[in-house]
């Protein structure tokens, strides 16, 4: 459970006796109109997504105990974490491993620069990352809503990767493997592609042939790109005979 910062009644004579927790105001957040600021006992406590306000039945006048207050703070952090993760997966398709690695990075503290509004000077401090226990919860929601799908990712990668420049099947397979996609899913995706190894080889030869005065060096380069040696020699022979 996240730590709850006790909110005291300013008129209380006993600072150790907390007053009843109550939602006293809900205001639209300035920087993000999809979030609202929640005030407990007339003091800002946290911000929530609008959908969370509905799901948690938060409204002005609602009474909260310690557990509910802690849950509110955790829901706030989850909402912020999920929003950042959603931005990441919407940038371009990502493999499940890439998403897991991203979420783990976001739990790490980092050095940030802060500008003093009065002096204009900058200082550095450590900014804590998100609660690591939220990682599986954020991942599960992304997956449930269809933002994480290695099969769809593998198909998109194979169909779009260097489509005009050319890539060998071997290279595509290695890249997907490095991104954590299973061999079974890679095989499935490759079995449905219309990309031809010879067509891909021709694309690269068309781009690189004039850059290599030494034919053998061109052969070595193409083999390093994952193409079969005999295919490379055959294709270069065809190219030479057509000149």
Protein Blocks (a to p, Z undefined) as FASTA:
>chain_A
ZZddddddfkbcblklccddddfbdcddfklmkbccddeehiafbdcdfklmmmnopaeh
iacdfklmmmmmmmmmmmmmmmmmmmmmmmpccdfklmmmmmmmmmpccddddddfklop
acddddddddfklmmmmmmmmmmnopacfklmmmmmmmmgoklnopafklmmmmmmmnop
afklmmmmmmmpcbdfklmmmmmmmmmmmmpmblklmmmmmmmnopafklmmmmmmmmmm
mZZ
